[in-house]
């Protein structure tokens, strides 16, 4: 990982009275060479499917709250560590 990595995955779709929305799990990861650790900000949100509101991201109380996770590693491992954290986050959001 050079210095940062962003990943996002649509983990499902839900239906509301006003329409449909997609559920996303995302991370933004940064490697800090001075601390030899990767810092991963996790977030889950819904995004409406209609074209007028497609860029709106809404957090809800029934999705897991976002958080920041850190893991000690060397630079060459940072990308793999961030991806492992992302995949575990996706599983949690799906539950």
N, C-alpha and C positions, 0 to 999 in steps of 0.2 A: 504494500500500500504506500503510495507516494506520501501523502500527508492527510488526505481525506477521502472518504467513500460515502456515497449515499445510495441506499437501496430502498425499493418500495415494491410491495406486492398487493394486488387485489385478492383478498381472502374470502370474499363472498358478496352477496347482494341481498338487500332487504327491501321490503315493501312498506310504504307508508300510505296513509290516506291520500296524501298529495302527490304520490308518485313513488319512484324507486331510487335507491341510493346504493353505491358500492362501498364496501368496508375495506379499508387499507391498513396495512402495517408498514411502518417505515423506520429507517434508522439514518442517522448522520454520524459518521465516525471520524475521529481525528486521532492521528498518532502523535504523541509527544515524546520526541527523542530524548529530551533532557530528563524525563521521568521514566523512560522505557515502558510506557503504557499506552494502551489505546483507550480512548474515551468514546462511548457510544450513547448517543441520545436516542431513546426509543419513543415512538409516538404511534397512536392508533386513532383513526378518524373515519368519518363517513363523508362521501362526496355525492351530491345529487347527480342523477343521470341526465337530467334535462340540460340542453345546451345553454340556457340562460344562466344557470347556476353551477355549471360543471367545475369551475375553478374554486368554488367555496368548499372549505374543509371545516367540518363541524365535529367537535368532540362530544361524546355522550357519557352519561354515568354508567351505562352498562358495558362499555368497553374498558379494558384495563387502563389505568392511568399511565401516562408516559413517565419515563424516568431516565436517569443517566447511570450507566454501568461502566466501570473501569476494570481493565484487566492488564496485568503486567506481562509484557512480551517484548521481544526484539522486533526491529523494523521489518524484517523479512517474514515474520509471523503475523503481523498486524492485520493484513487483509483476511487471512483465514480465521483469525480470532473474531474479527468483526462480522464475518459471514456466519460463523457458528452462533454468535449472539443473535444475529438477525433471524436465523432459522428457528431458534428457540422462541423468539418473540412472535414470529408468525404462528407457531403452534399454539402459543398462549392466547393470542387474539382470536384464533379460530375456535378455541374452546368456548 
